[in-house]
Amino acid sequence: MSELIPPITLPSTHNAQQEGKWLTGVLQQWLDEEFLPEPVNQQIAQRVAQIFVRQRMEGENDLGSLVIAIVTEMQAFDFSKSFYGEFAIANAVSDLLLDSLGIDRCCGQ
């Protein structure tokens, strides 16, 4: 029988704007380091942070729900000048958040 993977819940936010600034910075750094520093990386990071902040201000703490919101809303973003797409961005955000919480994301542990 398979075991359910428990959801990952972020701590309630005390300052969603500060979280957004942090996410903008670390996501842009990740984007710049993965391939090339490009102007569109800043636009991507800022748009993702807006989505994230709004979700957090609405009380969303579930990491899976945050990732789905990012994928859904970033589908409208023009990625034609980027190496990335909405799924890569949402997965990167998930990894960055897990890292910030000290949660090991290797091998499903």
Residue pairs with C-beta under 8 A, 6 or more apart in sequence:
5 108
7 62
7 63
7 64
8 62
8 63
8 64
8 98
8 101
8 103
9 61
9 62
9 63
10 56
10 61
10 62
10 63
10 66
10 97
10 101
11 61
12 61
13 19
13 56
13 57
13 61
16 53
16 56
16 57
17 53
19 52
19 53
19 56
20 49
20 50
20 52
20 53
20 56
21 49
22 100
23 45
23 48
23 49
23 52
23 93
23 96
24 45
24 46
24 48
24 49
25 45
26 96
26 100
27 44
27 45
27 48
27 49
27 89
27 92
27 93
27 96
28 41
28 42
28 44
28 45
30 92
30 96
31 38
31 41
31 44
31 45
31 84
31 92
32 38
32 41
34 83
35 83
36 83
38 81
38 82
39 81
40 81
40 82
41 82
44 74
44 77
44 79
44 82
44 84
44 89
47 74
47 77
48 70
48 74
48 89
48 93
51 69
51 70
51 73
51 74
52 66
52 70
52 93
55 65
55 66
55 69
56 66
60 66
60 69
63 94
63 97
63 98
66 93
66 94
66 97
67 90
67 91
67 93
67 94
68 90
70 86
70 89
70 90
70 93
71 86
71 87
71 90
74 86
74 89
74 90
75 86
77 86
79 85
79 86
94 105
95 105
98 104
98 105
99 105
